[in-house]
Amino acid sequence: MSNNNCSSSLVVAQRAVKQLRVEASVRRIQVSQAAAELRNFCLQNASKDPLLVGIPSSENPFRPPKSCSLF
């Protein structure tokens, strides 16, 4: 029974080591560089952002429906 626990804990430890190696190999950049890149991206795409420039009422799928009256 203890041999089974020992082998299962060994497998868990091996998985943890593998995950740590993967995380250690991830390329990292400085926060200031990431912030500058994010700022540039936002400035370049601001003219396409509907939250900043708005949506024309003719294209707005959420506008209130027009009522139809026959009288």
All heavy atoms as TSV, in Angstrom:
chain	resi	resn	atom	element	x	y	z
A	1	MET	N	N	0.814	-1.193	0.000
A	1	MET	CA	C	0.000	0.000	0.000
A	1	MET	C	C	0.860	1.261	0.000
A	1	MET	O	O	0.588	2.190	-0.719
A	1	MET	CB	C	-0.924	-0.037	1.222
A	1	MET	CG	C	-1.877	1.102	1.303
A	1	MET	SD	S	-3.173	0.887	0.090
A	1	MET	CE	C	-4.293	2.113	0.593
A	2	SER	N	N	1.947	1.273	0.789
A	2	SER	CA	C	2.806	2.453	0.849
A	2	SER	C	C	3.598	2.607	-0.449
A	2	SER	O	O	3.956	3.711	-0.829
A	2	SER	CB	C	3.742	2.374	2.054
A	2	SER	OG	O	4.690	1.348	1.858
A	3	ASN	N	N	3.857	1.494	-1.139
A	3	ASN	CA	C	4.562	1.563	-2.421
A	3	ASN	C	C	3.692	2.274	-3.448
A	3	ASN	O	O	4.189	3.042	-4.275
A	3	ASN	CB	C	4.926	0.150	-2.891
A	3	ASN	CG	C	5.864	0.171	-4.085
A	3	ASN	OD1	O	6.469	1.198	-4.384
A	3	ASN	ND2	N	5.980	-0.957	-4.756
A	4	ASN	N	N	2.383	2.018	-3.409
A	4	ASN	CA	C	1.454	2.669	-4.328
A	4	ASN	C	C	1.390	4.170	-4.050
A	4	ASN	O	O	1.360	4.981	-4.969
A	4	ASN	CB	C	0.070	2.034	-4.210
A	4	ASN	CG	C	-0.863	2.476	-5.325
A	4	ASN	OD1	O	-0.420	2.984	-6.345
A	4	ASN	ND2	N	-2.141	2.272	-5.113
A	5	ASN	N	N	1.361	4.556	-2.764
A	5	ASN	CA	C	1.346	5.967	-2.386
A	5	ASN	C	C	2.637	6.647	-2.807
A	5	ASN	O	O	2.629	7.793	-3.251
A	5	ASN	CB	C	1.152	6.131	-0.879
A	5	ASN	CG	C	-0.261	5.801	-0.444
A	5	ASN	OD1	O	-1.179	5.833	-1.245
A	5	ASN	ND2	N	-0.411	5.480	0.827
A	6	CYS	N	N	3.736	5.937	-2.675
A	6	CYS	CA	C	5.038	6.482	-3.041
A	6	CYS	C	C	5.110	6.739	-4.544
A	6	CYS	O	O	5.593	7.778	-4.977
A	6	CYS	CB	C	6.140	5.523	-2.597
A	6	CYS	SG	S	7.792	6.202	-2.786
A	7	SER	N	N	4.606	5.788	-5.346
A	7	SER	CA	C	4.660	5.972	-6.797
A	7	SER	C	C	3.688	7.057	-7.254
A	7	SER	O	O	3.992	7.800	-8.190
A	7	SER	CB	C	4.378	4.656	-7.515
A	7	SER	OG	O	3.054	4.226	-7.283
A	8	SER	N	N	2.529	7.173	-6.602
A	8	SER	CA	C	1.588	8.226	-6.994
A	8	SER	C	C	2.129	9.607	-6.620
A	8	SER	O	O	1.965	10.566	-7.367
A	8	SER	CB	C	0.218	7.993	-6.387
A	8	SER	OG	O	0.250	8.174	-4.997
A	9	SER	N	N	2.776	9.717	-5.473
A	9	SER	CA	C	3.364	11.002	-5.105
A	9	SER	C	C	4.552	11.340	-6.008
A	9	SER	O	O	4.807	12.511	-6.292
A	9	SER	CB	C	3.775	11.029	-3.641
A	9	SER	OG	O	4.779	10.071	-3.388
A	10	LEU	N	N	5.246	10.315	-6.490
A	10	LEU	CA	C	6.339	10.546	-7.441
A	10	LEU	C	C	5.779	11.091	-8.757
A	10	LEU	O	O	6.333	12.026	-9.335
A	10	LEU	CB	C	7.112	9.246	-7.686
A	10	LEU	CG	C	8.268	9.324	-8.673
A	10	LEU	CD1	C	9.331	10.273	-8.166
A	10	LEU	CD2	C	8.841	7.956	-8.925
A	11	VAL	N	N	4.674	10.544	-9.211
A	11	VAL	CA	C	4.035	11.015	-10.447
A	11	VAL	C	C	3.570	12.459	-10.274
A	11	VAL	O	O	3.758	13.292	-11.169
A	11	VAL	CB	C	2.865	10.089	-10.844
A	11	VAL	CG1	C	2.035	10.694	-11.960
A	11	VAL	CG2	C	3.375	8.717	-11.244
A	12	VAL	N	N	2.996	12.765	-9.124
A	12	VAL	CA	C	2.537	14.132	-8.862
A	12	VAL	C	C	3.725	15.087	-8.860
A	12	VAL	O	O	3.665	16.182	-9.437
A	12	VAL	CB	C	1.766	14.196	-7.526
A	12	VAL	CG1	C	1.505	15.636	-7.108
A	12	VAL	CG2	C	0.469	13.423	-7.629
A	13	ALA	N	N	4.811	14.686	-8.235
A	13	ALA	CA	C	6.012	15.522	-8.187
A	13	ALA	C	C	6.595	15.722	-9.584
A	13	ALA	O	O	7.034	16.819	-9.932
A	13	ALA	CB	C	7.046	14.906	-7.258
A	14	GLN	N	N	6.604	14.666	-10.406
A	14	GLN	CA	C	7.120	14.779	-11.766
A	14	GLN	C	C	6.266	15.738	-12.599
A	14	GLN	O	O	6.792	16.526	-13.381
A	14	GLN	CB	C	7.180	13.411	-12.434
A	14	GLN	CG	C	8.285	12.519	-11.903
A	14	GLN	CD	C	8.207	11.102	-12.447
A	14	GLN	OE1	O	7.162	10.645	-12.885
A	14	GLN	NE2	N	9.342	10.404	-12.389
A	15	ARG	N	N	4.954	15.676	-12.417
A	15	ARG	CA	C	4.061	16.609	-13.136
A	15	ARG	C	C	4.319	18.047	-12.693
A	15	ARG	O	O	4.307	18.966	-13.509
A	15	ARG	CB	C	2.603	16.239	-12.900
A	15	ARG	CG	C	2.176	15.011	-13.638
A	15	ARG	CD	C	0.713	14.723	-13.409
A	15	ARG	NE	N	0.322	13.462	-14.035
A	15	ARG	CZ	C	-0.736	12.764	-13.697
A	15	ARG	NH1	N	-1.546	13.203	-12.753
A	15	ARG	NH2	N	-1.018	11.632	-14.315
A	16	ALA	N	N	4.530	18.236	-11.402
A	16	ALA	CA	C	4.793	19.575	-10.884
A	16	ALA	C	C	6.097	20.116	-11.455
A	16	ALA	O	O	6.171	21.281	-11.869
A	16	ALA	CB	C	4.839	19.558	-9.359
A	17	VAL	N	N	7.119	19.285	-11.507
A	17	VAL	CA	C	8.408	19.703	-12.058
A	17	VAL	C	C	8.261	20.042	-13.538
A	17	VAL	O	O	8.793	21.047	-14.022
A	17	VAL	CB	C	9.482	18.616	-11.840
A	17	VAL	CG1	C	10.738	18.900	-12.646
A	17	VAL	CG2	C	9.810	18.495	-10.368
A	18	LYS	N	N	7.525	19.230	-14.262
A	18	LYS	CA	C	7.303	19.489	-15.687
A	18	LYS	C	C	6.593	20.826	-15.876
A	18	LYS	O	O	6.975	21.628	-16.734
A	18	LYS	CB	C	6.491	18.350	-16.308
A	18	LYS	CG	C	6.268	18.492	-17.783
A	18	LYS	CD	C	5.487	17.319	-18.338
A	18	LYS	CE	C	5.233	17.489	-19.828
A	18	LYS	NZ	N	4.442	16.386	-20.384
A	19	GLN	N	N	5.551	21.088	-15.085
A	19	GLN	CA	C	4.821	22.349	-15.184
A	19	GLN	C	C	5.724	23.524	-14.837
A	19	GLN	O	O	5.690	24.561	-15.497
A	19	GLN	CB	C	3.591	22.321	-14.277
A	19	GLN	CG	C	2.773	23.588	-14.318
A	19	GLN	CD	C	2.175	23.865	-15.694
A	19	GLN	OE1	O	1.841	22.959	-16.440
A	19	GLN	NE2	N	2.036	25.143	-16.018
A	20	LEU	N	N	6.532	23.384	-13.811
A	20	LEU	CA	C	7.440	24.465	-13.436
A	20	LEU	C	C	8.455	24.748	-14.531
A	20	LEU	O	O	8.809	25.901	-14.786
A	20	LEU	CB	C	8.141	24.123	-12.125
A	20	LEU	CG	C	7.263	24.163	-10.880
A	20	LEU	CD1	C	8.010	23.587	-9.686
A	20	LEU	CD2	C	6.792	25.581	-10.600
A	21	ARG	N	N	8.932	23.707	-15.209
A	21	ARG	CA	C	9.865	23.914	-16.323
A	21	ARG	C	C	9.199	24.655	-17.473
A	21	ARG	O	O	9.811	25.517	-18.102
A	21	ARG	CB	C	10.415	22.576	-16.806
A	21	ARG	CG	C	11.439	22.000	-15.845
A	21	ARG	CD	C	12.068	20.740	-16.383
A	21	ARG	NE	N	13.091	20.280	-15.448
A	21	ARG	CZ	C	13.414	19.022	-15.253
A	21	ARG	NH1	N	12.798	18.067	-15.925
A	21	ARG	NH2	N	14.341	18.699	-14.391
A	22	VAL	N	N	7.936	24.309	-17.748
A	22	VAL	CA	C	7.196	25.008	-18.806
A	22	VAL	C	C	7.044	26.481	-18.437
A	22	VAL	O	O	7.276	27.372	-19.266
A	22	VAL	CB	C	5.815	24.342	-19.024
A	22	VAL	CG1	C	4.918	25.219	-19.878
A	22	VAL	CG2	C	5.985	22.981	-19.657
A	23	GLU	N	N	6.658	26.755	-17.207
A	23	GLU	CA	C	6.475	28.134	-16.774
A	23	GLU	C	C	7.787	28.909	-16.763
A	23	GLU	O	O	7.815	30.104	-17.062
A	23	GLU	CB	C	5.824	28.169	-15.396
A	23	GLU	CG	C	4.385	27.684	-15.406
A	23	GLU	CD	C	3.765	27.610	-14.034
A	23	GLU	OE1	O	4.313	28.207	-13.079
A	23	GLU	OE2	O	2.716	26.965	-13.902
A	24	ALA	N	N	8.881	28.249	-16.437
A	24	ALA	CA	C	10.179	28.916	-16.414
A	24	ALA	C	C	10.662	29.246	-17.820
A	24	ALA	O	O	11.448	30.190	-18.010
A	24	ALA	CB	C	11.211	28.040	-15.699
A	25	SER	N	N	10.205	28.508	-18.818
A	25	SER	CA	C	10.664	28.745	-20.188
A	25	SER	C	C	9.842	29.797	-20.925
A	25	SER	O	O	10.165	30.150	-22.051
A	25	SER	CB	C	10.639	27.437	-20.977
A	25	SER	OG	O	9.309	27.008	-21.193
A	26	VAL	N	N	8.797	30.332	-20.294
A	26	VAL	CA	C	7.952	31.348	-20.926
A	26	VAL	C	C	8.751	32.646	-21.049
A	26	VAL	O	O	9.399	33.087	-20.095
A	26	VAL	CB	C	6.666	31.587	-20.099
A	26	VAL	CG1	C	5.896	32.777	-20.625
A	26	VAL	CG2	C	5.807	30.350	-20.105
A	27	ARG	N	N	8.697	33.249	-22.244
A	27	ARG	CA	C	9.401	34.511	-22.471
A	27	ARG	C	C	8.669	35.617	-21.727
A	27	ARG	O	O	7.445	35.748	-21.813
A	27	ARG	CB	C	9.434	34.831	-23.965
A	27	ARG	CG	C	10.233	36.069	-24.311
A	27	ARG	CD	C	10.228	36.340	-25.798
A	27	ARG	NE	N	8.992	36.947	-26.250
A	27	ARG	CZ	C	8.752	38.261	-26.258
A	27	ARG	NH1	N	9.657	39.104	-25.810
A	27	ARG	NH2	N	7.597	38.727	-26.703
A	28	ARG	N	N	9.397	36.412	-21.003
A	28	ARG	CA	C	8.795	37.475	-20.207
A	28	ARG	C	C	9.320	38.825	-20.685
A	28	ARG	O	O	10.440	38.928	-21.168
A	28	ARG	CB	C	9.127	37.283	-18.732
A	28	ARG	CG	C	8.634	35.942	-18.220
A	28	ARG	CD	C	8.945	35.771	-16.756
A	28	ARG	NE	N	8.770	34.418	-16.292
A	28	ARG	CZ	C	7.622	33.808	-16.104
A	28	ARG	NH1	N	6.512	34.416	-16.378
A	28	ARG	NH2	N	7.564	32.577	-15.660
A	29	ILE	N	N	8.471	39.851	-20.532
A	29	ILE	CA	C	8.895	41.201	-20.860
A	29	ILE	C	C	8.619	42.092	-19.660
A	29	ILE	O	O	7.842	41.738	-18.765
A	29	ILE	CB	C	8.167	41.752	-22.116
A	29	ILE	CG1	C	6.663	41.800	-21.907
A	29	ILE	CG2	C	8.526	40.953	-23.341
A	29	ILE	CD1	C	5.908	42.472	-23.034
A	30	GLN	N	N	9.251	43.249	-19.646
A	30	GLN	CA	C	9.063	44.170	-18.536
A	30	GLN	C	C	7.661	44.764	-18.588
A	30	GLN	O	O	7.073	44.909	-19.664
A	30	GLN	CB	C	10.091	45.287	-18.594
A	30	GLN	CG	C	11.503	44.816	-18.357
A	30	GLN	CD	C	12.496	45.972	-18.401
A	30	GLN	OE1	O	12.182	47.062	-18.845
A	30	GLN	NE2	N	13.702	45.707	-17.930
A	31	VAL	N	N	7.141	45.092	-17.415
A	31	VAL	CA	C	5.799	45.652	-17.325
A	31	VAL	C	C	5.727	46.962	-18.100
A	31	VAL	O	O	4.741	47.246	-18.779
A	31	VAL	CB	C	5.394	45.866	-15.846
A	31	VAL	CG1	C	4.079	46.615	-15.734
A	31	VAL	CG2	C	5.305	44.525	-15.140
A	32	SER	N	N	6.780	47.764	-18.041
A	32	SER	CA	C	6.773	49.046	-18.756
A	32	SER	C	C	6.675	48.833	-20.262
A	32	SER	O	O	5.987	49.581	-20.964
A	32	SER	CB	C	8.027	49.854	-18.416
A	32	SER	OG	O	9.190	49.107	-18.727
A	33	GLN	N	N	7.337	47.809	-20.772
A	33	GLN	CA	C	7.259	47.501	-22.202
A	33	GLN	C	C	5.860	47.011	-22.564
A	33	GLN	O	O	5.294	47.424	-23.581
A	33	GLN	CB	C	8.299	46.447	-22.590
A	33	GLN	CG	C	8.265	46.100	-24.060
A	33	GLN	CD	C	9.230	44.983	-24.423
A	33	GLN	OE1	O	10.041	44.558	-23.604
A	33	GLN	NE2	N	9.140	44.495	-25.638
A	34	ALA	N	N	5.282	46.145	-21.742
A	34	ALA	CA	C	3.934	45.642	-22.006
A	34	ALA	C	C	2.919	46.787	-21.960
A	34	ALA	O	O	2.012	46.860	-22.793
A	34	ALA	CB	C	3.572	44.566	-20.994
A	35	ALA	N	N	3.087	47.702	-21.015
A	35	ALA	CA	C	2.172	48.837	-20.903
A	35	ALA	C	C	2.286	49.746	-22.119
A	35	ALA	O	O	1.274	50.230	-22.643
A	35	ALA	CB	C	2.449	49.612	-19.621
A	36	ALA	N	N	3.489	49.974	-22.590
A	36	ALA	CA	C	3.690	50.820	-23.769
A	36	ALA	C	C	3.074	50.175	-25.005
A	36	ALA	O	O	2.422	50.857	-25.816
A	36	ALA	CB	C	5.178	51.073	-23.983
A	37	GLU	N	N	3.253	48.870	-25.156
A	37	GLU	CA	C	2.666	48.166	-26.300
A	37	GLU	C	C	1.137	48.197	-26.238
A	37	GLU	O	O	0.467	48.390	-27.251
A	37	GLU	CB	C	3.165	46.728	-26.360
A	37	GLU	CG	C	4.626	46.611	-26.743
A	37	GLU	CD	C	5.135	45.175	-26.708
A	37	GLU	OE1	O	4.332	44.246	-26.500
A	37	GLU	OE2	O	6.350	45.000	-26.881
A	38	LEU	N	N	0.586	48.020	-25.051
A	38	LEU	CA	C	-0.870	48.061	-24.880
A	38	LEU	C	C	-1.415	49.454	-25.188
A	38	LEU	O	O	-2.433	49.602	-25.862
A	38	LEU	CB	C	-1.239	47.639	-23.460
A	38	LEU	CG	C	-2.718	47.624	-23.121
A	38	LEU	CD1	C	-3.480	46.670	-24.031
A	38	LEU	CD2	C	-2.917	47.241	-21.673
A	39	ARG	N	N	-0.721	50.475	-24.724
A	39	ARG	CA	C	-1.136	51.853	-24.992
A	39	ARG	C	C	-1.118	52.131	-26.494
A	39	ARG	O	O	-2.063	52.698	-27.045
A	39	ARG	CB	C	-0.215	52.822	-24.261
A	39	ARG	CG	C	-0.573	54.268	-24.446
A	39	ARG	CD	C	0.386	55.168	-23.644
A	39	ARG	NE	N	0.051	56.551	-23.821
A	39	ARG	CZ	C	0.482	57.304	-24.828
A	39	ARG	NH1	N	1.274	56.787	-25.747
A	39	ARG	NH2	N	0.121	58.572	-24.927
A	40	ASN	N	N	-0.054	51.721	-27.180
A	40	ASN	CA	C	0.036	51.930	-28.622
A	40	ASN	C	C	-1.076	51.198	-29.351
A	40	ASN	O	O	-1.678	51.738	-30.289
A	40	ASN	CB	C	1.401	51.492	-29.152
A	40	ASN	CG	C	2.510	52.422	-28.708
A	40	ASN	OD1	O	2.272	53.586	-28.407
A	40	ASN	ND2	N	3.726	51.901	-28.659
A	41	PHE	N	N	-1.359	49.979	-28.941
A	41	PHE	CA	C	-2.435	49.212	-29.567
A	41	PHE	C	C	-3.771	49.933	-29.396
A	41	PHE	O	O	-4.554	50.044	-30.338
A	41	PHE	CB	C	-2.500	47.805	-28.963
A	41	PHE	CG	C	-3.651	46.989	-29.480
A	41	PHE	CD1	C	-3.552	46.302	-30.678
A	41	PHE	CD2	C	-4.844	46.917	-28.775
A	41	PHE	CE1	C	-4.621	45.556	-31.162
A	41	PHE	CE2	C	-5.914	46.175	-29.250
A	41	PHE	CZ	C	-5.793	45.496	-30.449
A	42	CYS	N	N	-4.029	50.410	-28.190
A	42	CYS	CA	C	-5.297	51.106	-27.924
A	42	CYS	C	C	-5.406	52.377	-28.754
A	42	CYS	O	O	-6.469	52.678	-29.300
A	42	CYS	CB	C	-5.420	51.431	-26.441
A	42	CYS	SG	S	-5.669	49.963	-25.417
A	43	LEU	N	N	-4.321	53.132	-28.859
A	43	LEU	CA	C	-4.355	54.364	-29.641
A	43	LEU	C	C	-4.552	54.078	-31.131
A	43	LEU	O	O	-5.260	54.811	-31.821
A	43	LEU	CB	C	-3.072	55.162	-29.416
A	43	LEU	CG	C	-2.919	55.779	-28.022
A	43	LEU	CD1	C	-1.550	56.423	-27.863
A	43	LEU	CD2	C	-4.023	56.785	-27.753
A	44	GLN	N	N	-3.938	53.017	-31.630
A	44	GLN	CA	C	-4.066	52.677	-33.045
A	44	GLN	C	C	-5.471	52.204	-33.391
A	44	GLN	O	O	-5.944	52.416	-34.501
A	44	GLN	CB	C	-3.063	51.586	-33.428
A	44	GLN	CG	C	-1.637	52.058	-33.471
A	44	GLN	CD	C	-0.662	50.914	-33.682
A	44	GLN	OE1	O	-1.057	49.753	-33.712
A	44	GLN	NE2	N	0.618	51.238	-33.808
A	45	ASN	N	N	-6.153	51.565	-32.465
A	45	ASN	CA	C	-7.460	50.991	-32.745
A	45	ASN	C	C	-8.623	51.786	-32.159
A	45	ASN	O	O	-9.769	51.343	-32.222
A	45	ASN	CB	C	-7.512	49.548	-32.236
A	45	ASN	CG	C	-6.565	48.664	-32.999
A	45	ASN	OD1	O	-6.749	48.427	-34.183
A	45	ASN	ND2	N	-5.526	48.199	-32.339
A	46	ALA	N	N	-8.342	52.966	-31.615
A	46	ALA	CA	C	-9.389	53.762	-30.987
A	46	ALA	C	C	-10.463	54.174	-31.983
A	46	ALA	O	O	-11.648	54.250	-31.630
A	46	ALA	CB	C	-8.788	54.992	-30.313
A	47	SER	N	N	-10.080	54.417	-33.221
A	47	SER	CA	C	-11.074	54.869	-34.202
A	47	SER	C	C	-12.034	53.758	-34.608
A	47	SER	O	O	-13.098	54.037	-35.163
A	47	SER	CB	C	-10.366	55.399	-35.445
A	47	SER	OG	O	-9.615	54.367	-36.061
A	48	LYS	N	N	-11.689	52.514	-34.319
A	48	LYS	CA	C	-12.544	51.374	-34.660
A	48	LYS	C	C	-13.364	50.878	-33.469
A	48	LYS	O	O	-14.165	49.967	-33.614
A	48	LYS	CB	C	-11.688	50.206	-35.165
A	48	LYS	CG	C	-10.831	50.536	-36.353
A	48	LYS	CD	C	-9.907	49.378	-36.658
A	48	LYS	CE	C	-8.790	49.812	-37.573
A	48	LYS	NZ	N	-7.707	48.853	-37.602
A	49	ASP	N	N	-13.151	51.473	-32.307
A	49	ASP	CA	C	-13.805	50.998	-31.085
A	49	ASP	C	C	-15.197	51.600	-30.964
A	49	ASP	O	O	-15.346	52.811	-30.792
A	49	ASP	CB	C	-12.960	51.372	-29.872
A	49	ASP	CG	C	-13.437	50.711	-28.595
A	49	ASP	OD1	O	-14.615	50.317	-28.525
A	49	ASP	OD2	O	-12.623	50.576	-27.672
A	50	PRO	N	N	-16.248	50.763	-31.025
A	50	PRO	CA	C	-17.603	51.311	-30.951
A	50	PRO	C	C	-17.930	51.938	-29.596
A	50	PRO	O	O	-18.834	52.758	-29.498
A	50	PRO	CB	C	-18.502	50.107	-31.237
A	50	PRO	CG	C	-17.666	48.918	-31.004
A	50	PRO	CD	C	-16.255	49.329	-31.229
A	51	LEU	N	N	-17.218	51.589	-28.554
A	51	LEU	CA	C	-17.464	52.210	-27.255
A	51	LEU	C	C	-16.941	53.643	-27.217
A	51	LEU	O	O	-17.420	54.465	-26.443
A	51	LEU	CB	C	-16.830	51.393	-26.135
A	51	LEU	CG	C	-17.416	50.001	-25.928
A	51	LEU	CD1	C	-16.622	49.251	-24.869
A	51	LEU	CD2	C	-18.877	50.089	-25.539
A	52	LEU	N	N	-15.950	53.944	-28.063
A	52	LEU	CA	C	-15.392	55.290	-28.092
A	52	LEU	C	C	-16.052	56.178	-29.140
A	52	LEU	O	O	-16.273	57.363	-28.905
A	52	LEU	CB	C	-13.878	55.227	-28.354
A	52	LEU	CG	C	-13.042	54.531	-27.284
A	52	LEU	CD1	C	-11.589	54.451	-27.726
A	52	LEU	CD2	C	-13.159	55.249	-25.964
A	53	VAL	N	N	-16.340	55.623	-30.313
A	53	VAL	CA	C	-16.871	56.441	-31.405
A	53	VAL	C	C	-18.383	56.314	-31.539
A	53	VAL	O	O	-19.003	57.095	-32.246
A	53	VAL	CB	C	-16.197	56.087	-32.752
A	53	VAL	CG1	C	-14.726	56.412	-32.710
A	53	VAL	CG2	C	-16.417	54.649	-33.125
A	54	GLY	N	N	-18.979	55.350	-30.899
A	54	GLY	CA	C	-20.421	55.163	-30.973
A	54	GLY	C	C	-20.830	54.317	-32.166
A	54	GLY	O	O	-20.032	54.030	-33.061
A	55	ILE	N	N	-22.088	53.928	-32.163
A	55	ILE	CA	C	-22.644	53.096	-33.233
A	55	ILE	C	C	-23.733	53.912	-33.918
A	55	ILE	O	O	-24.598	54.466	-33.235
A	55	ILE	CB	C	-23.245	51.798	-32.663
A	55	ILE	CG1	C	-22.182	50.994	-31.937
A	55	ILE	CG2	C	-23.887	50.969	-33.760
A	55	ILE	CD1	C	-22.727	49.797	-31.186
A	56	PRO	N	N	-23.707	53.992	-35.237
A	56	PRO	CA	C	-24.805	54.689	-35.911
A	56	PRO	C	C	-26.140	54.026	-35.572
A	56	PRO	O	O	-26.236	52.808	-35.484
A	56	PRO	CB	C	-24.481	54.527	-37.403
A	56	PRO	CG	C	-23.035	54.182	-37.459
A	56	PRO	CD	C	-22.707	53.498	-36.168
A	57	SER	N	N	-27.171	54.843	-35.362
A	57	SER	CA	C	-28.457	54.293	-34.934
A	57	SER	C	C	-29.033	53.338	-35.967
A	57	SER	O	O	-29.785	52.419	-35.621
A	57	SER	CB	C	-29.441	55.409	-34.626
A	57	SER	OG	O	-29.668	56.187	-35.790
A	58	SER	N	N	-28.680	53.521	-37.234
A	58	SER	CA	C	-29.204	52.610	-38.259
A	58	SER	C	C	-28.591	51.221	-38.165
A	58	SER	O	O	-29.164	50.249	-38.627
A	58	SER	CB	C	-28.951	53.191	-39.653
A	58	SER	OG	O	-27.556	53.336	-39.863
A	59	GLU	N	N	-27.407	51.123	-37.545
A	59	GLU	CA	C	-26.720	49.829	-37.426
A	59	GLU	C	C	-26.826	49.233	-36.031
A	59	GLU	O	O	-26.327	48.144	-35.792
A	59	GLU	CB	C	-25.242	49.995	-37.780
A	59	GLU	CG	C	-25.002	50.407	-39.204
A	59	GLU	CD	C	-23.531	50.639	-39.487
A	59	GLU	OE1	O	-22.689	50.221	-38.666
A	59	GLU	OE2	O	-23.226	51.232	-40.523
A	60	ASN	N	N	-27.464	49.919	-35.113
A	60	ASN	CA	C	-27.531	49.479	-33.725
A	60	ASN	C	C	-28.589	48.382	-33.571
A	60	ASN	O	O	-29.783	48.641	-33.694
A	60	ASN	CB	C	-27.866	50.660	-32.813
A	60	ASN	CG	C	-27.798	50.298	-31.354
A	60	ASN	OD1	O	-27.606	49.139	-31.006
A	60	ASN	ND2	N	-27.964	51.289	-30.496
A	61	PRO	N	N	-28.172	47.146	-33.276
A	61	PRO	CA	C	-29.150	46.070	-33.115
A	61	PRO	C	C	-29.940	46.173	-31.810
A	61	PRO	O	O	-30.933	45.477	-31.630
A	61	PRO	CB	C	-28.293	44.807	-33.130
A	61	PRO	CG	C	-26.968	45.248	-32.642
A	61	PRO	CD	C	-26.808	46.676	-33.117
A	62	PHE	N	N	-29.539	47.048	-30.900
A	62	PHE	CA	C	-30.191	47.153	-29.598
A	62	PHE	C	C	-31.103	48.373	-29.495
A	62	PHE	O	O	-31.589	48.693	-28.416
A	62	PHE	CB	C	-29.139	47.198	-28.484
A	62	PHE	CG	C	-28.260	45.994	-28.487
A	62	PHE	CD1	C	-26.946	46.084	-28.930
A	62	PHE	CD2	C	-28.730	44.760	-28.081
A	62	PHE	CE1	C	-26.130	44.970	-28.945
A	62	PHE	CE2	C	-27.924	43.640	-28.104
A	62	PHE	CZ	C	-26.617	43.746	-28.533
A	63	ARG	N	N	-31.336	49.074	-30.587
A	63	ARG	CA	C	-32.220	50.241	-30.547
A	63	ARG	C	C	-33.650	49.776	-30.264
A	63	ARG	O	O	-34.025	48.647	-30.600
A	63	ARG	CB	C	-32.133	51.027	-31.844
A	63	ARG	CG	C	-32.765	50.349	-33.024
A	63	ARG	CD	C	-32.705	51.230	-34.278
A	63	ARG	NE	N	-33.270	50.519	-35.392
A	63	ARG	CZ	C	-32.601	49.793	-36.263
A	63	ARG	NH1	N	-31.290	49.714	-36.176
A	63	ARG	NH2	N	-33.209	49.161	-37.243
A	64	PRO	N	N	-34.433	50.634	-29.652
A	64	PRO	CA	C	-35.833	50.248	-29.378
A	64	PRO	C	C	-36.575	50.005	-30.687
A	64	PRO	O	O	-36.393	50.736	-31.666
A	64	PRO	CB	C	-36.402	51.455	-28.654
A	64	PRO	CG	C	-35.247	52.298	-28.276
A	64	PRO	CD	C	-34.101	51.929	-29.145
A	65	PRO	N	N	-37.386	48.984	-30.731
A	65	PRO	CA	C	-38.112	48.697	-31.972
A	65	PRO	C	C	-39.146	49.780	-32.271
A	65	PRO	O	O	-39.720	50.380	-31.362
A	65	PRO	CB	C	-38.785	47.362	-31.696
A	65	PRO	CG	C	-38.883	47.280	-30.212
A	65	PRO	CD	C	-37.694	48.042	-29.664
A	66	LYS	N	N	-39.306	50.048	-33.542
A	66	LYS	CA	C	-40.314	51.030	-33.946
A	66	LYS	C	C	-41.678	50.348	-33.924
A	66	LYS	O	O	-41.829	49.210	-34.354
A	66	LYS	CB	C	-40.011	51.544	-35.353
A	66	LYS	CG	C	-38.727	52.312	-35.442
A	66	LYS	CD	C	-38.469	52.777	-36.853
A	66	LYS	CE	C	-37.151	53.509	-36.926
A	66	LYS	NZ	N	-36.811	53.904	-38.280
A	67	SER	N	N	-42.652	51.063	-33.428
A	67	SER	CA	C	-43.991	50.478	-33.386
A	67	SER	C	C	-44.674	50.709	-34.742
A	67	SER	O	O	-44.438	51.699	-35.414
A	67	SER	CB	C	-44.813	51.075	-32.261
A	67	SER	OG	O	-44.942	52.469	-32.477
A	68	CYS	N	N	-45.473	49.790	-35.094
A	68	CYS	CA	C	-46.189	49.859	-36.362
A	68	CYS	C	C	-47.666	50.107	-36.068
A	68	CYS	O	O	-48.305	49.330	-35.356
A	68	CYS	CB	C	-46.003	48.552	-37.130
A	68	CYS	SG	S	-46.820	48.552	-38.717
A	69	SER	N	N	-48.186	51.202	-36.580
A	69	SER	CA	C	-49.604	51.477	-36.340
A	69	SER	C	C	-50.323	51.574	-37.679
A	69	SER	O	O	-49.817	52.136	-38.637
A	69	SER	CB	C	-49.783	52.755	-35.534
A	69	SER	OG	O	-49.315	53.852	-36.280
A	70	LEU	N	N	-51.466	51.012	-37.729
A	70	LEU	CA	C	-52.259	51.012	-38.951
A	70	LEU	C	C	-53.326	52.092	-38.926
A	70	LEU	O	O	-53.975	52.360	-39.924
A	70	LEU	CB	C	-52.900	49.659	-39.154
A	70	LEU	CG	C	-51.934	48.489	-39.300
A	70	LEU	CD1	C	-52.697	47.176	-39.337
A	70	LEU	CD2	C	-51.093	48.650	-40.548
A	71	PHE	N	N	-53.547	52.720	-37.798
A	71	PHE	CA	C	-54.624	53.702	-37.688
A	71	PHE	C	C	-54.101	55.092	-37.641
A	71	PHE	O	O	-53.237	55.553	-37.122
A	71	PHE	CB	C	-55.485	53.423	-36.456
A	71	PHE	CG	C	-56.058	52.038	-36.475
A	71	PHE	CD1	C	-55.544	51.040	-35.678
A	71	PHE	CD2	C	-57.120	51.732	-37.311
A	71	PHE	CE1	C	-56.067	49.772	-35.675
A	71	PHE	CE2	C	-57.662	50.459	-37.316
A	71	PHE	CZ	C	-57.136	49.488	-36.499
